[in-house]
Amino acid sequence: MKTTRILTGVALLGLTSLFANDGAGLYQSCAACHGINAEKAALGKSQIIKGWDTAKIETALKGYKNGSYGGAMKGVMKGQVARLSDADIKALAEYISKM
């Protein structure tokens, strides 16, 4: 009985981690343009996002998503962030801000 409870708990923790928002995993699709450490101007046109704080990144990503933010990269970024939930954006912003 005790073993069953332990195994059930471990399984639930494993499933929870599968569905957790993973900023590092989410950033993989960003790295091609922004660089592995967010050190590049995407396609030579964007700002370098390394060094931005969490709030600034969240504002930018939410703005790209709703169309209220962006310059030359607005169209490209709108498509990139369309699939992200608010929780994904938060996790991604926290990850990038620590680079």
C-alpha positions, 0 to 999 in steps of 0.5 A, a space after each residue: 500500500 505504501 509503495 503504491 502511494 509513493 509510486 503514484 506520487 512520483 508519477 504525478 510529479 513526473 507528469 507535472 514537470 512535463 507540463 511545466 513551463 520551461 523557459 529554456 525549452 521555449 527559448 530554443 526556437 528563439 536562439 536561431 535568430 537571437 543567439 544562444 545567449 540572446 546576444 544577437 540582433 535578430 536578422 540584424 534588425 532587432 534590439 539585443 535582448 540580453 540584459 533586459 529585465 523580466 518585465 521589459 521582456 514580458 511587455 515586449 512579448 505580450 505586445 508582439 502577440 497583441 500587435 501593440 509593440 514592435 518595429 521592423 520585426 513586428 510581423 515576424 515576432 507576432 507569428 512567433 509568440 502567437 502560440 505562447 500562453 501568458 505562463 509561457 511568456 512569463 517563463 521565457 521572460 524569466 529565462 532570458 532575463 537571467 542570461 
